[in-house]
Amino acid sequence: MHIDDISMKRMAVYAGILFVLSVIPLLWLGRYNVMCVDDYDYGRRVHDVWMATGSLKQSIQAAWQQNMGFYRDWQGTYVSCFLMALCPMNFNYEIGYVVPILMIGMLAVSTFMLGRHILCRWLGAEKAGGCFVMFVLLFMFYQVLEAPFEGIYWYNGATHYVLMQSIWFFTLTAVSMSLWSEKKQGEWGWCAAAAVLAVIVGGGNLVTGLQAEIIMALLVLYAAVMNRRKLLPVLIPFVTGSIGFLFNTLAPGNTLRGELDMDTGYSAVMSILLSFYNAVVYIIQWTPVLVVVIWLLLLPVLWKLAKKSDRAFAHPVWVTLGSFCVLSAMFTPTLYALGMVGLSRVDDIIQMVYYLCLIMVTTYWMGHFSHRSGRRADNKEEERAALERMSAQEAFGCFLEKTGGRLTAVCALIVLVMLFATADKNTYTSVSALRSVLNGEAQTFYEEAMARHEIYTDENILEVEIKPYSAKPALFDCSDLSEDPGNWLNLAVMQYYHKTYVKIVNE
């Protein structure tokens, strides 16, 4: 069978299998995941209640009470703080493996749904083609993920950012489904779902929250101009989300924390200007060779999907600028609050939005070019004459149509070679995770973590002195305890397990 004869449906199946195979090592490594960093501070009260009562209801109540205390005294993210208190390891220390299942599952499913919906509904692509593109995008994202530990294995950090971004993707999909629904029942059903989810998004991190406010405002404007009958189903989630976002940003705890926090951010205007600059910097950083090769792999498919679409693709420049502005806005909150960018757990979600924008904008440009290409020649003489007067975009489209299948196959082969022939086996996450499991690093780390836990839970040991880890997977790049008992992480563990002190002792 020739490569060009493979159906798009079969290509989607192959891409789906590739994506599943690529995340299996990540989930396998998750078998050796344990509590770390802020999991102890946020989960201490719930853990105490669970150990004392064994009641899930009382534990949830304790989480909410702690959440309200944080809202008054520390931060306004009322949904994130509540969920962060409910770390699964509070109830059973050995189930850390559910964290990567939850985080990969939520982000992958929400991104797939949103991306395919945009491709199929807004850009007019066929469903099988949309599935193929999204599986390839997800495969690419998880290989070059900026901070795998923060985005996959660390419950607290991933909940605050990855989980909230996933819920936002679900919200945006629901709003868009309401816009496209032709039946009243479906229209208002999706609207109701989006209205509830929007409140949750409003109570999460400010990066996702600001992004949601901007995009929802644009969708309200779109409905008002293009189809006023759809205005109310879009306006309702916008209002509920905005109310939730205001509760978040106006929390008393934000003011109190700002008075204690020594970090000073930029002014609003300077934060916005620097956001555009940093967007360019990170776009370059997040476009390594692997991403370029996969982008080339997708070009023939995107051309084919866009050419068959009945959409107009009349405003590629505005779509490109709009996407860049939305991406840039995600850098603004940390610049305004902290005067910095580059927080790993924040970068994960911005990186995903960048890749989504890259694929959608590329598809739009492919549609713009393909819909303005001339008709195909009927014979060789006409074809030769057409080639002489062919524009650059028409020549590009002709090249993709003639060599598309071979280009995709060659790029796919290059990607596989890059994954397994790279000198640094920790460059790509799946290879790194597989390496850590096969060479025993993960097992050794987990055994030593469980040995520590046994000491922590021994009521007869109050002064805890433990050895540093002798091995740790590269993807588990979390900070270990210190030789200083007064270190903040040592104090968190000490308070969680009610010890006199906890410290590392180097032999």
C-alpha positions in Angstrom: 0.0 0.0 0.0 1.3 3.4 -0.9 1.7 6.0 1.9 -0.8 8.4 0.1 -3.4 5.6 0.0 -3.7 5.3 3.8 -7.0 6.8 5.0 -7.2 9.6 7.4 -9.1 7.4 9.8 -6.4 4.8 9.9 -3.7 7.6 10.3 -5.7 8.8 13.3 -5.7 5.3 14.8 -1.9 5.0 14.3 -1.4 8.5 15.9 -3.6 7.5 18.8 -1.6 4.3 19.4 1.6 6.3 19.3 0.3 8.8 21.9 -0.8 6.0 24.2 2.5 4.2 23.9 4.3 7.5 24.7 2.5 8.1 28.0 2.8 4.5 29.3 6.4 5.1 30.5 5.2 8.3 32.2 2.4 6.5 34.0 4.7 3.5 34.8 7.1 5.9 36.5 4.1 7.4 38.3 3.9 4.0 40.1 6.9 5.3 42.2 5.5 8.8 42.9 5.2 10.1 46.5 4.2 13.3 48.4 6.6 16.2 48.2 7.0 20.0 48.6 3.8 21.9 49.4 1.7 18.7 49.5 2.6 18.5 53.2 1.7 22.1 54.1 -1.6 22.1 52.3 -2.6 18.6 53.4 -1.6 18.6 57.1 -5.0 19.6 58.5 -6.9 17.1 56.4 -4.4 14.3 57.2 -4.8 15.0 60.9 -8.6 14.7 60.6 -8.5 11.6 58.5 -6.1 9.9 61.0 -8.2 10.9 63.9 -11.7 10.1 62.5 -11.3 8.0 59.3 -14.2 10.1 58.0 -14.1 11.3 54.4 -16.9 13.8 55.1 -15.1 15.4 58.0 -11.9 15.5 56.0 -13.6 17.4 53.2 -15.1 19.8 55.8 -11.6 20.3 57.2 -10.3 21.1 53.7 -13.1 23.7 53.2 -12.4 25.3 56.6 -8.7 25.5 55.8 -9.6 26.9 52.3 -11.7 29.7 53.9 -8.8 30.5 56.3 -6.5 30.8 53.3 -9.0 33.0 51.6 -9.0 35.4 54.5 -5.3 35.3 55.3 -3.2 34.1 52.3 -4.7 33.8 48.8 -8.0 34.0 47.0 -7.8 30.9 44.8 -10.7 29.3 46.6 -11.0 26.2 44.3 -7.3 25.4 43.9 -6.7 25.7 47.7 -9.6 23.4 48.5 -8.4 20.8 46.0 -4.8 21.0 47.1 -5.8 20.2 50.6 -7.3 16.9 49.4 -4.1 15.3 48.2 -4.8 11.6 47.7 -1.7 10.7 49.7 -3.3 12.2 52.8 -5.6 9.2 52.9 -3.2 6.5 51.6 0.5 7.3 51.2 1.0 4.5 48.6 -1.4 5.9 46.0 0.8 8.6 44.5 0.3 6.9 41.1 -3.1 8.4 40.8 -1.6 11.9 40.4 -0.1 11.4 36.9 -3.2 9.4 35.9 -5.3 12.4 36.9 -3.1 15.1 35.5 -2.3 13.5 32.1 -5.9 12.3 31.8 -7.5 15.7 32.4 -5.1 17.7 30.3 -4.9 15.2 27.4 -8.7 14.7 27.2 -9.6 18.4 27.6 -6.9 19.5 25.0 -8.0 16.8 22.6 -11.7 17.8 22.9 -11.0 21.5 22.5 -8.5 21.2 19.7 -10.6 18.8 17.7 -13.7 21.0 18.2 -11.8 24.0 16.9 -10.5 22.1 13.9 -13.8 20.6 13.0 -16.3 23.3 13.9 -14.5 26.5 13.5 -12.0 25.5 10.7 -14.2 22.9 8.9 -11.8 19.9 9.1 -13.1 16.4 8.9 -13.3 14.5 12.3 -10.7 11.8 11.5 -8.2 14.5 10.4 -8.9 16.5 13.6 -8.2 13.4 15.7 -5.0 12.7 13.9 -3.7 16.2 14.4 -4.6 16.3 18.1 -3.0 12.9 18.9 0.2 14.1 17.2 0.1 17.4 19.1 -0.4 15.6 22.4 2.5 13.2 21.7 4.7 16.2 20.9 3.7 18.2 24.0 4.5 15.4 26.4 7.9 14.7 24.9 9.1 18.3 25.3 7.0 19.3 28.4 8.9 22.2 30.1 8.5 20.8 33.7 7.3 17.2 33.8 7.5 17.0 37.6 5.4 20.1 38.2 2.9 19.2 35.5 2.5 15.5 36.0 3.8 14.2 39.3 3.5 17.0 41.9 0.0 17.0 43.1 -0.1 20.5 44.6 1.6 22.3 41.6 -0.2 20.3 38.9 -3.6 20.8 40.6 -3.2 24.6 40.8 -2.2 25.0 37.1 -2.6 21.9 34.9 -5.9 20.8 36.4 -7.4 24.3 36.4 -6.2 24.8 32.8 -7.9 21.5 31.9 -11.1 22.6 33.4 -10.9 25.8 31.4 -10.4 23.8 28.2 -13.6 21.9 29.1 -15.4 25.2 29.8 -14.3 26.7 26.5 -15.4 23.6 24.6 -18.8 23.7 26.3 -19.3 27.4 25.5 -18.3 26.8 21.8 -20.6 23.8 21.6 -23.4 26.1 22.9 -22.6 28.5 20.1 -22.7 25.8 17.4 -25.6 23.8 18.8 -28.7 23.9 16.5 -31.1 22.6 19.1 -32.4 24.6 22.1 -31.9 21.7 24.5 -28.2 21.2 23.5 -27.6 24.9 23.5 -28.8 25.5 27.1 -27.4 22.2 28.3 -23.9 23.2 27.2 -24.5 26.7 28.6 -25.4 25.4 32.0 -22.3 23.1 32.1 -20.1 26.0 31.0 -21.6 28.4 33.7 -20.7 25.9 36.5 -17.3 25.2 35.1 -16.5 28.9 34.7 -17.0 29.5 38.4 -14.4 26.7 39.1 -12.0 28.3 36.6 -12.5 31.7 38.3 -11.3 30.2 41.6 -8.1 28.8 40.2 -4.8 30.4 39.3 -4.7 33.9 37.9 -2.9 32.9 34.7 -5.7 30.7 33.6 -8.3 33.0 35.0 -7.1 36.0 33.0 -6.9 33.9 29.8 -10.5 32.8 30.4 -11.7 36.4 30.9 -10.1 37.6 27.7 -11.3 34.7 25.5 -14.8 34.8 27.0 -15.1 38.6 26.3 -14.1 37.9 22.7 -16.7 35.2 22.3 -19.4 37.5 23.8 -18.3 40.1 21.2 -18.4 37.5 18.4 -21.9 36.4 19.4 -23.1 40.0 19.6 -21.9 40.8 16.1 -22.4 37.6 14.3 -25.5 35.9 15.9 -27.3 37.8 18.6 -29.6 34.8 19.2 -26.5 33.1 20.8 -25.5 36.0 22.9 -27.2 34.9 26.1 -25.8 31.3 26.2 -22.3 32.8 25.9 -22.9 35.8 28.2 -24.1 33.6 31.2 -20.8 31.6 31.5 -18.9 34.9 31.1 -20.8 36.5 33.9 -20.5 33.5 36.3 -16.8 33.2 35.5 -16.2 36.9 36.0 -18.0 36.8 39.4 -15.8 33.9 40.4 -12.7 35.6 39.2 -13.6 38.8 41.1 -14.1 36.8 44.3 -10.6 35.4 43.7 -8.8 38.6 43.0 -10.6 40.6 45.7 -9.9 38.1 48.5 -8.7 39.7 51.8 -5.9 37.2 51.8 -4.4 38.6 48.7 -3.9 42.0 50.3 -2.4 40.5 53.5 0.0 38.3 51.5 1.0 41.3 49.4 2.0 43.2 52.5 4.2 40.3 53.6 5.6 39.5 50.2 8.9 41.2 49.5 8.6 40.5 45.7 7.5 43.6 43.7 6.1 43.4 40.3 6.0 45.8 37.4 3.3 48.3 36.7 0.3 47.2 34.6 1.5 48.9 31.4 5.1 47.5 31.7 3.8 44.0 32.6 1.8 44.0 29.4 4.7 45.2 27.3 7.1 42.7 28.8 4.5 40.0 28.2 4.8 40.4 24.4 8.6 40.3 24.7 8.6 37.2 26.8 6.1 35.5 24.5 8.6 35.8 21.7 11.4 34.5 23.9 9.5 31.5 25.0 8.1 30.7 21.5 11.7 30.4 20.4 12.6 28.3 23.4 9.6 26.0 23.0 10.3 25.3 19.3 13.1 22.9 19.4 14.0 20.6 16.4 11.5 18.0 17.4 8.7 20.5 17.3 9.8 21.8 14.0 9.9 18.3 12.5 6.5 17.4 13.8 5.1 20.7 12.5 6.5 19.8 9.1 5.0 16.3 9.5 1.6 17.9 10.0 1.7 20.5 7.2 0.5 18.2 4.4 -2.4 17.0 6.6 -3.3 20.5 7.6 -3.3 21.6 4.0 -5.5 18.8 2.9 -8.0 19.4 5.8 -8.1 23.1 5.2 -8.5 22.8 1.4 -11.5 20.6 1.8 -13.1 23.0 4.3 -15.9 25.3 3.3 -14.7 28.1 5.7 -13.6 31.4 4.2 -10.2 31.8 6.1 -10.4 35.5 5.2 -8.6 37.0 8.2 -5.3 35.1 8.8 -3.4 38.2 10.1 -6.0 39.0 12.7 -6.2 35.4 13.8 -2.5 35.3 14.2 -2.3 38.5 16.1 -5.2 37.5 18.3 -3.6 34.2 19.2 -0.3 35.9 20.0 -2.1 38.4 22.3 -3.9 35.6 24.1 -0.6 33.7 24.6 1.2 36.9 25.7 -1.4 37.6 28.3 -0.6 34.5 30.1 2.8 36.0 31.1 1.2 39.1 32.5 0.0 38.0 36.0 3.4 36.8 37.3 5.1 39.9 35.8 2.6 42.1 37.6 2.6 40.2 40.9 6.2 39.0 41.1 8.2 40.9 38.5 9.3 37.6 36.8 8.4 34.8 34.4 9.8 31.3 34.1 7.9 29.6 37.0 8.0 26.0 35.8 4.5 25.0 36.8 3.1 28.0 35.0 5.2 27.4 31.9 3.6 24.0 31.4 0.2 25.4 30.7 1.5 28.4 28.6 3.5 25.9 26.5 0.3 23.8 25.8 -1.6 27.0 24.7 1.3 27.9 22.5 1.2 24.5 20.7 -2.5 24.8 20.3 -2.2 28.2 18.8 0.6 27.1 16.5 -1.5 24.3 15.1 -4.7 26.3 14.7 -3.0 29.4 13.2 -1.1 27.1 10.8 -4.3 25.5 9.7 -5.9 28.9 9.2 -3.1 30.0 7.0 -3.2 26.7 5.0 -6.9 27.4 4.4 -6.2 30.9 3.4 -3.5 29.8 0.8 -5.4 26.7 -0.5 -8.6 28.6 -1.1 -6.8 31.1 -3.2 -4.8 28.6 -5.3 -5.7 28.2 -9.0 -7.4 25.2 -10.5 -5.4 22.1 -11.4 -4.2 21.8 -15.0 -5.8 19.2 -17.3 -2.6 18.2 -19.2 1.2 18.6 -19.0 1.4 21.6 -21.2 -1.2 23.5 -19.1 0.6 22.3 -16.0 3.9 23.7 -17.2 2.3 27.0 -18.2 0.6 27.1 -14.8 3.8 26.5 -13.0 5.4 29.5 -14.7 2.8 31.9 -13.5 2.2 30.2 -10.2 2.5 32.2 -7.0 4.6 31.2 -4.1 1.6 30.0 -2.1 0.3 28.0 -5.0 3.7 26.4 -5.5 3.9 25.5 -1.9 0.4 23.9 -2.0 1.4 22.0 -5.1 4.5 20.7 -3.3 2.5 19.6 -0.3 -0.1 17.8 -2.5 2.5 15.9 -4.5 4.9 15.0 -1.7 2.6 15.2 1.3 2.5 11.5 2.1 6.2 11.0 1.8 7.0 14.2 3.8 4.8 13.0 6.6 6.4 9.5 6.6 10.0 10.9 6.5 9.3 13.3 9.3 7.7 10.5 11.4 10.8 8.4 10.9 13.1 11.4 11.9 11.0 11.9 15.1 11.4 8.2 16.1 15.2 8.4 15.4 15.5 11.6 17.5 13.6 10.0 20.4 15.8 6.9 20.7 19.1 8.1 19.3 19.5 11.3 21.4 22.7 11.4 23.4 21.0 12.6 26.5 18.4 10.1 27.4 16.6 12.6 29.6 15.9 15.0 26.7 12.5 13.6 26.0 10.2 12.6 28.8 9.0 9.2 27.7 12.6 8.0 27.1 13.7 9.5 30.4 10.9 7.8 32.3 11.5 4.5 30.7 15.2 4.7 31.4 14.6 5.5 35.1 12.3 2.5 35.5 14.5 0.0 33.6 17.8 1.0 35.4 16.2 0.7 38.8 16.4 4.4 39.8 12.6 4.7 40.3 12.4 1.5 42.4 15.4 2.6 44.6 13.9 6.0 45.1 10.5 4.6 46.1 11.9 2.0 48.5 13.9 4.8 50.3 10.8 7.1 50.3 8.7 4.3 51.9 11.5 3.7 54.4 11.3 7.4 55.3 7.6 7.2 55.6 7.9 4.2 58.0 10.1 6.3 60.2 7.8 9.3 60.0 4.8 7.3 61.1 6.6 5.6 64.0 5.2 7.3 67.1 8.2 6.3 69.1 10.6 8.3 66.9 10.3 12.1 67.5 13.7 13.2 66.4 14.1 12.1 62.8 17.5 11.9 61.1 17.5 10.3 57.6 19.9 9.8 54.8 19.6 11.6 51.5 18.2 9.7 48.5 20.8 7.6 46.8 18.9 7.6 43.5 16.2 9.7 42.0 14.6 9.7 38.5 15.5 12.7 36.4 11.8 13.6 36.0 11.4 13.7 39.8 13.4 16.9 40.1 11.8 18.0 43.4 13.8 19.4 46.3 14.9 17.1 49.0 15.0 17.8 52.7 17.9 19.8 54.1 20.5 19.3 56.8 19.0 22.4 58.4 15.9 21.4 60.6 14.7 25.0 60.1 14.4 24.7 56.4 10.9 25.3 55.2 10.5 21.9 53.7 11.9 20.2 56.8 9.4 22.1 58.9 6.5 21.1 56.6 7.4 17.4 57.1 7.9 17.9 60.8 4.5 19.5 61.3 2.8 17.0 59.0 4.0 14.0 61.1 4.2 15.8 64.5 7.9 15.3 65.0 10.4 17.3 67.1 12.6 17.9 64.1 13.4 16.3 60.8 16.8 16.6 59.0 19.1 15.0 56.5 22.3 13.4 57.9 25.2 12.9 55.4 27.5 10.1 56.3 
